Amino acid sequence: MAKKPGPRPSKLSVYLYIPNIIGYIRVLLNCLAFSQCLTNKILFSILYFFSFVCDAVDGWCARKFNQVSTFGAVLDMVTDRISTACLLVILSQVYKPGLIFLSLLALDIASHWLQMYSTFLSGKASHKDVKDSSNWLFKAYYGNRMFMAYCCVSCEVLYLMLFYLAENETEKLVDVLSNDLQKISLTSFLIVTSLFGWAIKQVINIIQMKTAADVCVLYDIDKKQKQ
């Protein structure tokens, strides 16, 4: 006999999944962090990074307690993108040229939005499902959790260090980096160790955007051929 399906969970129960609750905490932590960013850089950095660490915790909880949900995945990505976007906007205001950080912001949002939309068109369950990709780096990024974590952490650490080092609202990015790297300090060490992961993440964003755009174009071509 076929196994009868279990009782259908209520909407409230999904909203109250453990990983989703952690997601709400992340939102609150980010709101609190950015409310302190101009008055207490250390507190801001601690709250922001703690929220980022919770990103890994909610993913672990989702798998551990079998509470993976589409809503949780969307909440997770939206929180990531908004928090990073806000930090990049702040950096664009304290460093010259600010266009560098705004360009990074545009690339980050465009690549992830296209990836999510192409996932929907392809009928895949997750935007991290890139097994059919022909790019080895793209598959290595989403196929290896440690590698992906290193790249993501590197980005956030680099941005936090740049924010921490900014003393005025018209700092030149090159001058700040060169002055700090000439010293032997914790900030210079963190910047050096995070630069490689940051660079890989930007390359991945470009590959992701191009790959996702190709999926959208091929979907349109196939749709027209069927008409």
Buried (B, 14 or more C-beta within 10 A) or exposed (E): EEEEEEEEEEEEEBBEBBBBBBBBBBBEBBEBBBEBBEEEBEBBBBBBBBBBEBBEBBBEBBEEEEBBBEEBBEBBBBBBBBBBBBBBEBBBEBBBEBEBBBBBBEBBBBBBBBBBBBBEBBEBEEBBEBEEBEBEEBBBBBBEEEBBEBBBBBBBBBBBBBBBBBEEEEBEBEEBBEEBBEEEEEBBEBBEEBBEBBBBBBEBBEBBBEBBBEBBEEBEEEEEEEE
